[in-house]
Structure formats: structure tokens, C-alpha cells
Amino acid sequence: MLKFLTINNIAVIEHAEIEFFSGFNVLTGETGAGKSIVIDSINAVLGERTSRSIIRTGCERASVSAVFENVDNSIISSLKEMGYEPEADGSIIIQRVISADGKSSCRICGTPSAAATVKEIAGHLISIHGQHDSQLLLNPQNHIKYLDAVAENDSIKREYYECYRRAVDIKKELTSLTQSESDKTARLDYLNFLINELESADIKPGEMELLKEKQTLWRNYEKLMELISAGTAMLDGDDMSAGAVSLAESAAEALDEAEKYDASLKGLSERLRSAAYELGEVLSSVKRAADNIDFDAGDQQAMEERLDLLYRLTHKYSADECRLIEILEESKREAAGIIGAEERMSELESKLEEASERLEAAARKLTDTRKSAGGKLSKKISDELQFLNMPNVRFCVSVEPARYTSSGADAVEFLISANQGEEPRPLSKIASGGELSRIMLAMKSAFSGKYDIGTVIYDEIDAGISGLAAEKVGIKLKQTSRNSQVICVTHLAQIASAADNHLLIEKNVEAGRTFTAVKPLDFNGRVREIARIMGGASITEAVLKSAEEMITAKSGLTKD
């Protein structure tokens, strides 16, 4: 469960340290006090996308830290496998820092982590339900996901998907083979031309680079030989003058003699002999290079023509030598496939028939799981809705045949009849905002136990409800909190009074700056806050008394 939340420089919250407890936690406050900022902060620390615009004005960065306690052992094991080591007491700390330059960083138990990893882990720790979820509920495309969650049919879905992909792949290949005869003939002619052209070229990887080096050498042959000849003469000398090699050797002999008279010259002759030896090696290498240059005008023309062919082919097919070889092999395979298309088509038609039979069987199996789960889910949600002050509501899960897709051959839609005698109709046609909130709460209750999630957050689930309906929602949230920690943002006294832990969000202005604070309420504080929610600006003794009685009746707490 979520134990501590620390917020720094998020919007109007300069600093807040919030402690949550097991059971039912509520957040209340005036409109605009900053309740949504707390939820935004939780979303941020859980790896959701965020913006630097949430950073408090004048600050360089913002941060949020969350501490989770009593974490399920399976999550602890997964974290350790990923390289994250929980605290000694088994708690998990997640941190998120957002900088003014738009960058953000995450840490899990002190170790840097990607936001995507944090989001994946957070999905096993917290489930957040807001008004956006209610809108998702209106889209029938999402209904099949909700139903499958109840059906627990993952293995059957995987089996179906494998059959579906097999059938689709066979159909795709079969379609490509059943093109018109004229198209096949034209394609085969083109492939044969391409194959002949590339085979005749006899392309070898790396050949162009070698030819370009040789081209540079031969195009500068005369200049190269002139420079080599000049260098050789300077090193080797001629009949008129000594070269650098012999001059260095003579200088070494002279210094040998000079050492006898001046000890400071000792060793210089040896260095000169080494230099003379190195100069001799250079001279030998230059002569060998000159001997190896075998220029032939005929060979140069053949090389130029070969290089021109390679340039033309690489530009024509927008490919280097290695890719040209791949294109040749691919074209050979495609040509062979077209030639043997009729035989392959017959084979594929037989395979498609077999794959279709398997697909149909897998689809029926998947449909059966959905229909079975649909019946159970319909009854469960209808019962929950009756408790939530919707006694005449009939909730139905429609599972009808549809075209084959990657998720099955079913069209799933949630239907509702709000009044006796009326046929169930799509949620989007008749459900109000308050009804959607209660339907989503009923679904969360129906999914209870399907996922090991320690914390469920409801952001303004009270939208559009009041009176007895709000009373029932409060009771249901209280019941839900016996299995999972519940955190709820609410404006209704009927819900807030049922809390085990009540947090007040207040906004104040000090020295021209706005500050939002989050503080836990004791019994008297709760009475005043419930009275404010009930009576607004006019808080009378009667309202205070009524608030006290409501808290006592709902949460079992007393003033003493």
C-alpha cells in the first residue's frame, strides 16, 4: 500500500508530506485548493507522462517521492530480478524529479530507472480511477478488455492469436500468388532481366573501394613516379653528389673521431648510424614500391569500365555491393516462386482450409469463455448497482458474432436498462455521469481479487451523485477498503464521513504567493470539515452536531 507521499514544488504545493494508512483514506478541500495536484503528483511518480509546466513558478525543479509498504512478495521478487533492491523492511521507494529544462529522472529504491519501467511496476502497486476511466467505459472497443479480465482467458487468447496469425500469413501468401497471369509474366520478365544483369556483373563485396584506390593511383601515375624518382635520388645520391644515406654515415664517422676530443659528443654517432639505417630502410621500401607499380593503359581502361559498371548498378538499385548480392538472391527466390506458383497455391489452399478450421475452433472456445464470464459479470454488476441505489438497473454483457480479428470473432458491448420494462441499450446512449461513476465502481468491485493491487485511488468518483446514492457509494468504498487500501478525492459528506483517515487540502496566500498544504484531521477537525461540506459558509451548531453524528455512525469514531 502507499504509505508516504512527499511533494516538492509541484504547482502551488511548495512542500507536503502526506501519510496514508490502510483502509479508507479521503482527500477533501475547497474547489481549486489543489486536490487534483496531489493526484497529478501521484501520476508523475508512477511514471506517467508529465510536463515541466507543473513545476512551481520560480523553481528549477520539482520532485515527488512515494513509499510503499506491505508489498506483495511477487512484486518484490520481480524487482530483485530487474536489479532493484527493496529497503531492509521490504518497502519500495519510487522517486521522480522534473527539471525546468524539460528533462526528468526516476529512481526505484535509489537506483536510476526508466519511466516506462516505473510505470510497469506501478501498475502492480496502484490502480487509479478518474473521470477519464468513465469515458473509456462508453467506448465499446474497451468492453472486450474488461470482459477478458473477468474471464481470465489469457492462455486461450494466446492459442486463438497463434491460429489467427497462421491463417492470415497463409492468406497473404496465397493472395500474392493469385495475381493475374499477365502480372506474373511481366514480373517474371523483369526478374529474369535483373538476375541476368547482376549475375553478369559478378559483384564482389569491397571491390569498388579497391578499384577506386587503383584508379587514383593510375590517374596520377606520372606524377607519382616523378616524386618517387626525386625521393630516391635524394636518399641514394648520384654520380654528382652523395645521398642522404651516405651523408648520414659519413657524419657518423666524423663524430666518432670528434668524441675523442669532446666527451659531450658521446653517443651522437650511434644515433646518426641508427638514422642512416632507417633512411636506408625507407630507400629500400621506396624502390620496392616503384618496382611493384605496373602500369598498363589497357588495364586502366578495363578498370575504368568495371568501376563505371559498378557505379551504374549501385545507383540504379540504390544499394551497395552487399545489398546488390542480396537483391540477386531475393530475385532468384521470387522467380522460382512464380515458376512454381501453381504447385505452391494448391499446397497453400490445403493449408488454409486446415488453418481456418483450427481458427474457428479456437474462436468458439474463446467465445465460450466470454459468454460464461459475461453472465457472471452481468449478475455481479447488477447486484452491485442495486446496492448503489440503482435498484431498477439491469446490466447486460452482449457477446455477438463478428468478423475475425486479432482479438477474436466477438463483438462485446455493455448494455444497460435503467428502468423496468425497457430493453437494455448501449451505455453511451443512456448512462449519465453519476451512473457511469457507479457502474465503474461496481466493475472495480467485480474485479476485486483478480489483481493483487494494494492501493486503489478514486478521483472524484462522486461526480453526478448525491443523497442516498452518495451514501451507498461511501459504504461500498468502505467495504472495498477491507481488501485493498482505498484513497478517494471527494466533495461529498456522505463519502468523507466514512473514512478511516481524513486529509484536508487547504490553499492560502502568504506574501503574495499561493501555498497549498495537506494535513491530517483529528476528530474535531473532521467534524468542522464535514460541516463545511454540508453547510458551506453557514456552519451552525446544528450542522456541526449533524456532522459529528455522521462521522460516529459511519466510521465508528467518537469525540473522546
Residue pairs with C-beta under 8 A, 6 or more apart in sequence:
1 20
1 22
1 68
1 69
1 70
1 454
1 455
1 484
1 485
2 20
2 42
2 66
2 67
2 68
2 125
2 126
2 454
2 455
2 485
2 487
3 19
3 20
3 67
3 68
3 69
3 91
4 17
4 18
4 19
4 20
4 65
4 66
4 67
5 16
5 17
5 18
5 20
5 38
5 41
5 42
5 45
5 64
5 65
5 66
5 67
6 16
6 17
6 18
6 63
6 64
6 65
6 66
7 13
7 15
7 16
7 18
7 37
7 38
7 41
7 63
7 64
8 14
8 15
8 62
8 63
8 64
9 15
9 55
9 56
9 59
9 61
9 62
9 63
10 37
10 40
10 41
10 44
10 54
10 55
10 56
10 62
10 64
11 34
11 37
11 40
11 54
11 56
11 516
12 34
12 37
12 56
12 507
12 514
12 515
12 516
13 34
13 37
13 38
13 41
13 56
13 515
13 516
13 517
13 518
14 56
14 515
16 38
16 516
16 517
16 518
18 38
18 503
18 518
19 520
20 485
20 487
20 501
21 485
21 500
21 501
22 70
22 481
22 485
22 500
23 481
23 482
23 485
23 486
23 500
23 501
24 477
24 478
24 481
24 486
24 488
24 498
24 499
24 500
24 501
25 485
25 486
25 487
25 488
25 499
25 500
25 501
25 502
25 503
26 487
26 488
26 489
26 490
26 495
26 496
26 498
26 499
26 501
26 502
26 503
27 35
27 38
27 487
27 488
27 489
27 490
27 503
27 505
27 518
28 35
28 489
28 490
28 491
28 496
28 502
28 503
28 504
28 505
28 529
28 533
29 35
29 504
29 505
29 506
29 507
30 506
30 507
31 491
32 507
33 505
33 506
33 507
33 516
34 505
34 507
34 516
34 518
35 489
35 505
36 459
36 489
37 54
37 516
38 489
38 505
38 518
39 128
39 130
39 457
39 459
39 489
40 50
40 54
41 64
42 64
42 66
42 126
42 128
42 457
43 50
43 128
44 50
44 54
44 64
44 96
44 98
45 64
45 65
45 66
45 94
45 95
45 96
45 118
46 66
46 94
46 118
46 119
46 122
46 125
46 126
46 128
47 96
47 106
47 115
47 116
47 117
47 118
47 119
47 120
47 122
48 119
49 115
50 96
50 98
50 104
52 98
52 99
52 100
52 101
52 102
54 62
54 98
55 61
55 62
55 98
55 99
55 100
56 62
59 100
60 99
60 100
61 97
61 98
61 99
61 100
62 97
62 98
63 95
63 96
63 97
63 98
64 95
64 96
65 93
65 94
65 95
65 96
66 93
66 94
66 95
67 91
67 92
67 93
68 91
68 92
68 93
68 94
68 125
68 454
68 455
69 89
69 90
69 91
70 90
70 454
71 86
71 90
71 91
71 92
71 125
71 454
72 124
72 452
72 454
74 452
75 92
75 121
75 124
75 125
75 452
76 86
76 90
76 92
78 121
78 124
79 85
79 86
79 92
79 108
79 109
79 121
80 86
82 117
83 111
84 108
84 109
84 111
84 113
85 109
85 111
86 92
86 109
87 93
87 109
92 108
92 109
92 125
93 107
93 108
93 109
93 110
94 106
94 107
94 108
94 118
94 121
94 122
95 106
95 107
96 104
96 105
96 106
96 115
96 118
97 104
97 105
97 106
98 104
104 115
105 112
106 112
106 113
106 114
106 115
106 117
106 118
107 113
108 117
108 118
108 121
124 451
124 452
124 453
125 453
125 454
125 455
126 453
126 454
126 455
126 456
126 457
127 444
127 451
127 453
127 455
127 456
127 457
128 457
128 459
129 440
129 441
129 444
129 456
129 457
129 458
129 459
129 461
130 458
130 459
130 460
131 459
131 460
131 463
133 440
134 433
134 436
134 437
134 439
134 440
134 463
136 142
137 414
137 427
137 436
137 439
137 440
137 443
138 427
138 428
138 431
138 436
139 428
140 411
140 412
140 413
140 414
140 426
140 428
143 397
143 412
143 413
143 414
144 370
144 407
144 408
144 410
144 412
146 414
146 443
147 370
147 373
147 374
147 377
147 397
147 399
147 412
148 154
148 157
148 370
148 373
149 447
149 450
150 373
150 376
150 377
150 446
150 447
150 450
151 369
151 370
151 372
151 373
152 373
152 450
153 366
153 369
153 370
153 373
156 362
156 365
156 366
156 369
157 366
157 407
157 408
159 362
159 365
160 359
160 362
160 363
160 365
160 366
160 408
161 406
163 355
163 358
163 359
163 362
164 359
164 362
164 404
164 405
164 406
165 406
166 355
166 358
166 359
167 352
167 355
167 356
167 358
167 359
167 404
170 348
170 351
170 352
170 355
171 352
173 348
174 345
174 348
174 349
174 352
177 337
177 341
177 344
177 345
177 348
178 345
179 187
184 338
184 341
187 334
187 338
188 335
188 338
188 339
191 331
191 334
191 335
191 338
192 335
194 327
194 328
194 331
195 328
195 331
195 332
195 335
197 313
198 313
198 324
198 325
198 327
198 328
198 331
199 328
201 309
201 310
201 313
201 324
203 310
203 313
203 321
203 324
203 325
203 328
204 321
205 321
205 322
205 325
206 321
207 310
207 321
208 307
208 310
208 311
208 314
208 321
211 303
211 306
211 307
211 310
212 307
214 303
215 303
215 304
215 307
217 224
217 293
218 295
218 300
218 303
221 293
221 295
224 293
225 290
225 293
228 286
228 289
228 290
229 290
231 286
232 283
232 286
232 287
232 290
233 243
234 243
234 244
235 243
235 244
235 245
235 279
235 282
235 283
235 286
236 243
236 245
236 283
237 243
237 244
237 245
237 246
237 247
242 250
243 283
244 279
245 276
245 279
245 280
245 283
248 272
248 273
248 275
248 276
248 279
249 272
249 273
249 276
251 272
252 269
252 270
252 272
252 273
252 276
253 269
255 265
255 268
255 269
255 272
256 269
258 265
259 265
259 266
259 268
259 269
310 321
313 324
314 320
314 321
314 324
317 323
317 324
317 327
319 326
319 327
337 344
359 404
363 404
363 408
363 409
363 410
366 408
366 409
366 410
367 399
367 408
367 409
367 410
370 399
370 408
370 410
370 412
371 399
373 397
374 397
374 398
374 399
374 412
375 397
377 397
377 446
378 395
378 396
378 397
380 442
380 445
380 446
381 395
381 439
381 442
381 443
381 446
382 393
382 394
382 395
384 441
384 442
384 445
384 446
384 476
385 393
385 395
385 438
385 439
385 442
386 393
387 472
387 475
387 476
388 438
388 441
388 442
388 469
388 472
388 473
388 476
389 438
389 468
389 469
389 471
389 472
390 418
390 435
390 438
390 469
392 417
392 418
392 419
392 420
393 416
393 417
393 418
393 435
394 416
394 417
394 424
395 414
395 415
395 416
395 424
395 439
395 442
396 414
396 415
396 416
396 417
396 424
397 412
397 413
397 414
397 415
398 411
398 412
398 413
398 414
398 415
398 424
399 410
399 411
399 412
400 410
400 411
400 413
401 409
401 410
401 411
402 409
402 410
402 411
403 409
413 426
414 426
414 427
415 424
415 425
415 426
415 427
416 424
416 425
416 426
416 427
416 430
416 431
416 435
416 439
417 423
417 424
417 425
418 430
418 431
418 435
427 436
427 439
431 439
432 464
433 463
433 464
434 463
434 464
434 465
434 469
435 464
436 464
437 461
437 462
437 463
437 464
437 465
437 473
438 465
438 469
438 473
440 461
441 458
441 461
441 473
441 476
441 477
444 456
444 480
445 476
445 480
448 480
448 483
448 484
449 483
453 484
454 484
454 485
455 484
455 485
455 486
455 487
456 480
456 484
456 485
456 486
456 487
457 486
457 487
457 488
458 477
458 486
458 487
458 488
458 489
458 490
459 489
460 489
460 490
460 491
461 473
461 477
461 488
461 490
462 470
462 473
462 490
462 491
462 492
462 495
465 473
465 492
466 492
467 494
470 492
470 494
470 495
471 494
473 492
473 494
473 495
474 492
474 494
474 495
474 496
474 497
474 498
474 554
475 498
477 486
477 488
477 495
477 498
478 498
478 554
480 486
481 500
488 495
488 499
490 496
491 533
492 533
493 530
493 533
493 534
493 547
493 550
494 550
496 502
496 526
496 529
496 530
496 533
497 526
497 530
497 547
497 550
497 551
497 553
497 554
497 555
498 554
498 555
499 555
500 555
501 520
502 520
502 521
502 525
502 526
502 529
503 518
503 519
503 520
503 521
504 518
504 519
504 520
504 521
504 525
504 529
505 516
505 517
505 518
506 516
506 517
506 519
507 514
507 515
507 516
508 514
508 515
508 516
508 517
509 515
521 529
523 551
523 557
523 558
523 559
524 559
526 547
526 551
526 557
527 544
527 547
527 548
527 551
527 559
528 539
528 544
528 547
530 547
530 550
530 551
531 539
531 543
531 544
531 546
531 547
532 539
534 543
534 546
534 547
535 543
548 559
551 557
552 558
